[in-house]
Amino acid sequence: MNNLKGKSAIITGSSRGIGKAIAETLAKEGINLALAARSEGPLKETADEIRKKYKVEALAVPTDVTKLADLENLYNKTIEKYGKLDILINNAGVSSQYPFEKQPIEDFERLAHTNYLGYVRLIRLAINDMIKRKSGAIINMVSGSTLCDPLPRNFIVYSSLKVGLRAFLKGLFWEVRDHGIKITSLLPGVTDTDLTGKLKEVTGDASRLMTTEAIENAIKFALTVPQNVCPLEIAIINQQTPWTKPVIPFKQEHPNK
Ligand SMILES: NC(=O)c1ccc[n+]([C@@H]2O[C@H](COP(=O)([O-])OP(=O)(O)OC[C@H]3O[C@@H](n4cnc5c(N)ncnc54)[C@H](OP(=O)(O)O)[C@@H]3O)[C@@H](O)[C@H]2O)c1
């Protein structure tokens, strides 16, 4: 998209963390936003902040992405307000870090609905109008953990759903590219947000974690490449430096050793 000013975007999971950082990045470019997350308070605060700071429209739509009716409401409210959806940023996600035998059984459905079905369903709601208009960018927060084989210890349900999501998105790219729609997967490494949770204890030193800056730059890149180019996947992985150790040990030794 050459000129981002005046475009419209939905960003799920935009009340904090990576989603909020992306919301600010898009607002700086003059893009009007529909922000979605479950907790109404922080979501409205974010929308108010963005409206004041960047002089763009920012609609706060309390949404639970695990509920189809909420996704329909989010999409419909966005169309009511902006007339069309140019950019969909699927970002809402939850983590669950357990050795598999200790993972609560309820976690599986919650993870599948948030991190996989929430993305697929919202894309399905948005895609027909994008096909009609021969235009649209759908950017999705997958995970750098999908590059690990075997998947990182204690993250296997989370990561395997992200592997499935990544495969779906790659397939979707081939299905819709001739309609002018761009599908991009972002594969971030371990980033300093609430979701990182216990990994912060594992890493001990916050300087090993990435900030959201590189992800924000990747989003801008994905939205500003020439019309006939689509960055299908962008992986932004923690770099080991002379002063940091790997965030997830490569050999994945058993923690008891
Ligand atoms: N942080 C990392 O290291 C990392 C690495 C790779 C990939 N990712 C991915 O990046 C995405 C964002 O993660 P983050 O680190 O920014 O997480 P975060 O700081 O925990 O923020 C998650 C956001 O998603 C929202 N959310 C959670 N469940 C939701 C639901 N059911 N419906 C609607 N919104 C929901 C949260 O708001 P409410 O709780 O109010 O709903 C919040 O706004 C996730 O998909 C995650 O898997 C993160």
The ligand as an ORCA input file, in Angstrom:
! r2SCAN-3c Opt
* xyz 0 1
  N       5.725    -12.150     23.695
  C       6.369    -13.060     22.992
  O       7.498    -13.463     23.341
  C       5.772    -13.624     21.724
  C       6.602    -14.373     20.868
  C       6.065    -14.908     19.701
  C       4.731    -14.698     19.399
  N       3.947    -13.968     20.246
  C       2.535    -13.786     19.869
  O       2.245    -12.395     19.807
  C       0.876    -12.178     20.127
  C       0.765    -11.075     21.178
  O       1.449    -11.485     22.348
  P       1.896    -10.475     23.504
  O       3.225    -10.955     23.957
  O       1.725     -9.080     23.090
  O       0.812    -10.867     24.634
  P       0.194    -10.011     25.833
  O       1.113     -8.919     26.243
  O      -0.236    -11.021     26.845
  O      -1.111     -9.353     25.146
  C      -2.110    -10.185     24.636
  C      -3.228     -9.325     24.085
  O      -4.236    -10.206     23.552
  C      -5.482     -9.961     24.207
  N      -6.228    -11.218     24.309
  C      -5.892    -12.359     24.950
  N      -6.861    -13.268     24.815
  C      -7.838    -12.697     24.063
  C      -9.106    -13.128     23.608
  N      -9.597    -14.332     23.892
  N      -9.836    -12.268     22.867
  C      -9.367    -11.029     22.566
  N      -8.180    -10.569     22.977
  C      -7.439    -11.403     23.732
  C      -5.094     -9.350     25.558
  O      -6.124     -8.545     26.137
  P      -7.257     -9.174     27.116
  O      -6.542    -10.074     28.072
  O      -7.921     -7.993     27.740
  O      -8.189     -9.912     26.205
  C      -3.913     -8.477     25.135
  O      -4.369     -7.278     24.553
  C       0.308    -13.537     20.552
  O      -0.382    -14.121     19.482
  C       1.554    -14.347     20.875
  O       1.342    -15.722     20.717
  C       4.436    -13.417     21.389
*
